[in-house]
Amino acid sequence: MTSHHAPTRRTVARGALAGAAALLLGATPALAAPAAASAPGVAPGPDAAPGPAGTSGGCRLRLPAPTGPYAVGATVRHLVDPSRNDPWAPEIGVRELMVTVLRPTATGRGFPRMPQLTPGAAEVFTDLAHLIRPHLPAAGADWAATLTHAHTGAPPLPGRRPVLLYSPGGGDSRVMGSSLAIDLASHGWTVVTVDHPGDASEVEFPDERPGRDPIRTTVLRPDMDAGTFRTMIDTRVADLRFVLDALGLDRVGLYGHSAGGTAVAQALHEDPRVTAAVNLEGHLDWMDGTLLPVAREGTDRPLLLAGTDGFRDDRLDRSWSALLAHGGPVARRQLADSDHWVFTDYAALVPQLQAAGLTTAAGRADMIGTLDPRVSVPAVRKLVRSFFARHLPVPR
């Protein structure tokens, strides 16, 4: 169809995602209401504030503060792999990635806090949010107003530090893992969050390029087939290995959520530079039931399988049990009263949306379970941090 008007970002987003619903994941039953609790650094749901801020004038959301002794500096980098073509958009001719490097710094004073989403990315995400995650609101949230606790341009502390890479879930961008990544950096690790363009909700590049716009949106659809799933995981593994090449990294840790968890477990199996990995509720089989090589053959390097009681199903149990049957340094942990997106920033954001009347109690339970974020956020942080403290410790 020919258009006589240049499309806006929102027009492009609506056209690309029209009719899409939950990507990759099915719904889970609603659970009971949460119990009250308290923990430092995590704002409860009522702290969501309606009012004029950012670009949309909607509800302003806050991310929990990090708990480590260091301030955190942030740098965004654009990486280009000329040896690969993009599987989702071959017309680009190369594979491009966007990453954020988070490093401990002496102070963030004088350096601005990095927004979770830039204004351009927030504009696109405003249209995509309820299509990618149906329990998110179609309007009313000011996604551009949320600030992370990382400071743009703050110089890193001197010396080498162990590096962790993060791969988000299918349909999510790297920014929805900001809270955990920044908390890890505040405890001394260098953390690199990686976007996987084409399956991420939106990825903003510093410029245009033939074959793509400055902001790419996801190509994933609810009716994903086995071939698409395999392409996604294979591409993510190759992306992670390329980041190691591009940044000259060795002896690193990986952690990832959902499809990102699948990818980091397989990357651990394939790449000896990976010392340890955390799979946050990613299946270890293909959609046809065939086990991934890591589950079929096992691993001799530490791997943590972390899940929730709300998302647990026969497919996850079968593929994780196959890996555990090999023995070795593999452990499984489960969070109670929780669901799949409790491992992401949604753990803190969705209760605030509920408090503002922008999602329901059932929607909250379906996304993150009923556990209070003042409990769930510290629990997830401690789980991941303690694992890497054992297997890739920060020098003291």
C-alpha positions, 0 to 999 in steps of 0.5 A: 500500500502506498502512503503519501505521508511520511510515517511517524514512529508511532505509525510505524510501530502500530503498523508493525505490531497491529494485532499482536498479543503476548509474545512467546508466553502464555498466561498463567492463573491469577494468584492470591493477594500479596502480603505486606512486607518491607525492604530497603530500596524498593518503592511500594506500588502507591509511589506511582505518581500521576501528573505532568512529567516526561512526554506523555503526562501520565503515571510516572514510575520509579525503579528501585535504588541499587544496594551496593557501595558504588555509584554506577556509570553508564555508556551506550555502544553501537556494535556492528558485526560485518561477518553476519547478516541480520536474520530478521532484516537481510537488507541491512547487510550486517548484524548490529547490536546496541549495548549498555555498559554499566561500571562502578564509579566513585560518584555519580554527582554532576552526571545525569541519571540515564533514562530507562527509555529515551524519548524516541524509544518511549514514544514507540514503546507507548504504542507497543507495550500493551501489544507485547505484554497485554496486561500493560496499559495502552495509555496512561503511563509516562514511559519517558519519565522513568530514570535509572540509577546509572549516571551517563558519562560518569568515569569508571573506577580504575582497574579490571573487574569481572564482566557479566552480560545480560540477555533479555527475554523475547520481545523485551529490550535490554532496558527492562533489565536495568534494575538488576544490572545496575544493582550488580554494577553497584556491587563491583561488576561491570555489566553489559546489557545486550539488545537483540534487534528484530526480536526486542520490542524496540531498539534505538540506533544512533543513526539511520542505515539502509534497510532500517529506521533509527528505531527497529521494532520486533518482528515476533508474533504470537503464532511463532513457529519452531523455525522462528524460535530456533532462529531467535536462540541461534541469533542470540547465542551468536550475538553474545559471542560477538559481544565477547569478541568486540569488547575483547572479553574473556572469563565472563558471566552470563545471565538472561531471562526467558529466551535470554536464559535459553541463550546464555545456557547454550552460550555457556555450552558453546563458548569456553570464555563463559565461566558461569551462567544464570538462566532465569526461566528459559526453556532448554529445548526447541519448540518441537521438544528436542533438547538443546545441546546443553541439556542433552550433554550437560555442562562442567561449568556452573549454571543456575536455573532460577524459576517461579512457581507461577510459570512452571510447566511440564516443558520447563520441568522436562528440559531442566530435569534433563540437564540436572540428570547429568550432575555437575555444577548445576543448581535449581532454585524457585521463587514462591508466589511469583511469575515469569516477569518477576526477574525484570523491571516489571517486578517493581513497575507493575505494582505501581501501574496497579496502584494507579489503576492502569492494570488489574490485580489479576494482570499483576499476578499473571505477570509477576505473581503476588509477592510484594516487590519489597520482597521479590526485588531483593530476593532476585538480586540476592539470588543472582549476586550470590551466584556470581560472588561464588563463581566470578567474584569481585576483587576486594 
